[in-house]
Amino acid sequence: VVAEGQLDVVVVILDFEDIDVSVASGLVRADAGAVWDDVVAMSVDCGLGGIECLSGIPGNAGAVPVQNVGAYGAETSDVLTQVYLYERATRTATWVPAADLELAYRYSNLKFTGRGVVLAVELQLTTDGLSRPLRFGQLTQNPGERRPVADVREDVLKLRRGKGMVLDPEDHDTWSAGSFFTNPIVEPQVADSIQEAVRAARGDEDADRMPRHAVGEGGEGKEKLSAAWLIERAGFAKGYPGEESGAKATLSTKHTLALTNRGEATADDIVALARDIRAGVQKAFGVTLEPEPIWLGVSI
């Protein structure tokens, strides 16, 4: 999210985009400037599995490990072996093991720290033509099954388009920064209190459907909730505040986790909407949503 007007920052574009795929070993190396979905498409075309669930995510390969990009039950950390990293402190570039990046949910020690710049990534994929074990309900009715990678990529792209998460210049629902807030990770008792609040307000059926998932390594004892689900239960419908309001920034009409530019929105319009949504969820459930985008010259 970039402030209006001039900013005293330097933008460096990493204008190198080679992708090297070894079909035999499943090893993939991509320059930081390579379009991420091109990396996924090439890997899938070669019958390699592991990143098919990350299809359709915009941006370049060098950004992917910075926040451990993930979708539909898969994360970059599942397949990332190392990154070629320019370290600002030493002004040197070396291959750094993925284990040194402290990868976690939407996090690495490259994010917000200024540690360095990713120049290339290396991924270890599988070579049998099958996806990673699927967990996301809209991709499988049999958790743990593996399907042909091309089929999974096609299904993921279809799901993303249905949520307005694949850019279409004619569709303002796709004019967004993607999922704007991360899914909150809370103590079980906090999740319990939210569920009971929903039960009291909306009944057992809705409360019993509340998404809550145990967090794995690094977050033992906590649970991940759905930010979109909380936003909707806090009273924010798709398209909020609605076309009739004349707002230049609204929630997507397809997905409540995307804040969209309806054609003439400024950064201030997006920030105001983000503050409105976050304040509403905080008031309803006592949970503070954290934004995913990087902020330049402005803050929530």
Order of alpha helices (4+ residues) and beta strands (2+ residues): beta-beta-alpha-beta-beta-beta-beta-beta-alpha-beta-alpha-alpha-beta-beta-alpha-beta-beta-alpha
